[in-house]
Amino acid sequence: MDLRAINTSCVEWSGDALAVGLFEDQVELAGDLAALDDKLSGTMKELIAEVDFKGKEGSSASTRIGGGSSIRKIILVGLGKPDSLKLEGLRRAAATAAKLARKEKCKILGISFPICDANAEATAQAIAEGAELALYQDTRFKSEPDDKITKVERIDLLGLAGQESAIARARQIVSGVFLARELVAAPANFVTPVTLADTAKAIAHEYGLEVHILEQAECEALGMGAFLGVAQASDLPPKFIHLIYKPEGTPRRKVAIIGKGVTFDSGGLNIKGAGSGIEMMKTDMGGAGATLGAAKAIAQLKPDVEVHFISAATENMISGHAIHPGDILTASNGKTIEINNTDAEGRLTLADALVFAEKLGVDAIVDLATLTGACVVALGDDIAGLWSPHDALAAEIAQASEGAGEKIWRMPMEEKYFDGLKSVVADMKNTGPRMGGAITAALFLKQFIKETAWAHLDVAGPVWADKENGYNGVGATGYGVRTLVNWVLN
């Protein structure tokens, strides 16, 4: 699809559909919109009156233009209150316009929205992101994709000429989101630990990054007993992925991003029962998907920050080699862990990844993991949980997520709850009581960080959507990529 930034006014533009943004309770047409309506013989005013269009955020209306008009369809998109307009609102409005254009079989779409906060660059990027994300379709596993669906071939961003670099940046970021979506959506017989390692190699080859894939023997030499304990029941080899982006010159900062990479989670010997959603455990590598998606985007954006992308990739399976409940594993920092639930495996893989990352001498570490159902119970499907003992880093992540429109809520690091992880026979257990389970999971991870600023994101809810939501269709969302990119850039 072609995305163009042009200065053509809505009065002069021609194409299949023109999407116009209107603020809430400000649907009286003035200026160029009034001139456009005159040109369209009052069609816009008639549409507003007919459907009682108020301009509320998320609302839309469309109609066909008759006669020999240079515009075949007009689309009205509500932007909400003018003093509440944010970039996320523009993303969602652009998504609404793009999806309506596709539904109405329009190949050429024009979008005429107001500029947010007098920032044309950010406005162009947000509109481009929203439209691109909304039009994404994954048909890889369809034997006969629906050829009847009209594809939007071109989108013109009216009044935004000169913002080509913003559109290019949006497309670079979105390419990372698409990679994450494809990795998370693919079944476990397509995306394995080997697949994730090969994806990291492909990114490194295409964009000139360094990559190191540690094999099982190398992980054993580093003492990664927690990670390898999870991996030992699978017929597939574990892969410890370390992908490195280095800028030209001296980096302003050096950070690590860790993604949980369990490509399928059976629960181990504490097997997930019927009704547990085991068929969706292909998504348990959502953190790794976001990490590799962010790597692809950052490699193209080329910030002056050194970034280490890490994932301890494995399956959690059942066999005669599986870890037993009651076993004791030793992580690479020497901490011993009593396994009281083999279905709490993600934190074991992250433990050794956190130790590895801190030894790199980075300034900050952020991990993402589809870690607990408890976080979904607490925050629902749309919001990730954020845990960090470091206020400055937590504030950075929160700011990055707000700019991305990916919702995050900071949760407490209640140290008293660590009592629930105490073990009689080892340094700790891998799970605590049911109550506060997402908090004890974060406290478990904290034991594998010594001094480095660290934040943990539990993304179990928002990596997958069961119903269409804004620019996210049903399926994998690519959640986390845009937040991570914003964090690194800013």
C-alpha positions, 0 to 999 in steps of 0.5 A, a space after each residue: 500500500 502506498 502512503 502519501 503526505 500531500 497538501 491538496 485540500 479536501 475540496 480539490 482531492 479526488 479518489 474513492 473515499 474521503 474521510 473527514 474528522 469532526 469534533 464532538 458537538 462541532 459538526 457545523 461545516 466551515 471553511 474548506 469543509 463547507 466548500 466541499 459540501 457545496 461541491 457535493 451538493 450538501 451531501 455531508 450536511 444531509 448525512 450529519 442530519 440523517 444519522 444525527 452524527 455528533 462527532 463522538 469519539 469512535 463514531 462514524 458514518 458514510 454515504 455514496 456521492 452521486 453524479 459525476 463527483 470526483 469523490 465516490 464516498 464520504 466518511 465522517 469520523 468522530 474525534 471526540 472533544 477537541 481538548 481531549 484529542 491525542 495521538 492515540 485518538 488519531 490512530 484509532 480514527 485513522 483505523 476506523 477510516 481505513 476499515 470503512 474504506 476497505 468495507 466499502 471497496 475503496 482502493 484510494 482513500 484520503 484522510 483529512 484530520 486536524 493536526 494534534 498539538 500543532 505537531 504535524 510530524 507526530 500527527 502524520 506518524 499516528 495516522 499512518 500507524 493507525 491505518 497500517 495496523 488496521 488494514 493488516 490481515 494474516 492469511 498465511 494459513 488459509 488454503 484459499 484466501 478471500 480474493 473478494 476483499 478489496 485492498 486499499 491501495 493508496 492512502 493520502 494524508 491531506 494537509 501533511 506534505 513534507 512529513 514523508 519521514 514521519 510516514 517512513 518512521 511509522 512504517 518501520 515501527 509497524 513492520 516490527 508490530 507485524 513481525 510480532 503478530 505473525 510470530 504470536 499468531 503462528 501455531 507451535 508447529 510453525 514457531 519453535 525455539 529454532 524458528 525464533 533463533 532463525 528469525 533473530 539471525 534473519 534480522 541480524 543479516 538484513 540490518 547488520 546486527 550482531 547475533 549469538 545463539 547459545 546452544 544447550 551446551 553453552 547454556 550448561 556451561 553458564 549454569 543456566 539450570 532454571 532455563 534448561 530445567 524447563 527445556 529438558 522435556 522437549 524433543 526440540 533443542 533450547 535456544 538462548 537468543 542474544 541479538 545486539 544493535 549497536 549505533 555508530 559512535 558512542 551510545 548514549 545509553 545501553 539497555 537490554 530487552 528480554 522476552 519470554 520465549 516459551 513457544 508452547 506451554 503444556 504446563 509440564 507435569 502440572 498439565 493444563 486441564 480441559 478448559 484451560 485454553 491450552 490451545 492458545 499456549 502458542 501465544 506464550 512467546 508473546 514477549 519474545 515476539 515483541 522483543 524481536 519485533 522491536 529489534 526489527 524496528 529499532 534496527 531500521 530507526 537507528 537510535 543512538 542507544 545500544 540495545 541487547 535483545 534476549 530470549 531464552 526460547 524453549 517449549 514446556 513439554 511432558 516426557 520422561 525427562 520432564 522436571 517433577 514437582 518438588 525438584 530443585 533447580 539451580 539458576 546461573 546466579 547460584 540461587 536454588 529453586 524448588 519447583 512446586 508448579 511446573 506450569 510456572 515455567 516462564 519465570 524460570 526461563 526469565 531468571 537466567 535471562 535476567 542474570 545474563 543481561 545484568 552481566 552485560 553491564 547495561 543501564 536498564 533492563 526491561 522484560 516482557 512476559 505472558 507470565 500470569 493469568 492473575 494479571 489478566 484477572 486484575 487488569 483485563 485483556 487490554 492492560 499490561 501490568 508494570 512492576 519495578 522498584 525503580 521509579 525513574 525507569 517505571 516513569 519512562 516505560 509509562 510515558 513510552 506506553 502512553 505515546 504508543 497507546 498501549 495501556 500499562 498500569 503500575 502494580 505494587 512490589 509488595 515485599 511482604 508477599 515474598 514470604 509466600 515463596 519461601 521454601 524449606 529445602 531451597 532458596 525459594 519456590 517458583 510459585 506462591 499462594 494464589 492470591 497476589 500471584 502476579 505480584 509474587 511472580 514479579 518478586 521472584 524475578 527480582 531475585 535475579 537482579 542485583 543492582 541494575 534498574 529493572 522493570 517487568 511487564 506482564 503482557 498476558 492479556 493484551 498480546 491477543 484480542 478475541 474481538 476487534 478493537 480499534 486498529 487491532 483485529 481478532 488475533 495477535 496484536 503485536 502488543 509491546 513493540 511500539 512501547 519498547 521502540 518509544 522507550 529506546 528512542 526517548 
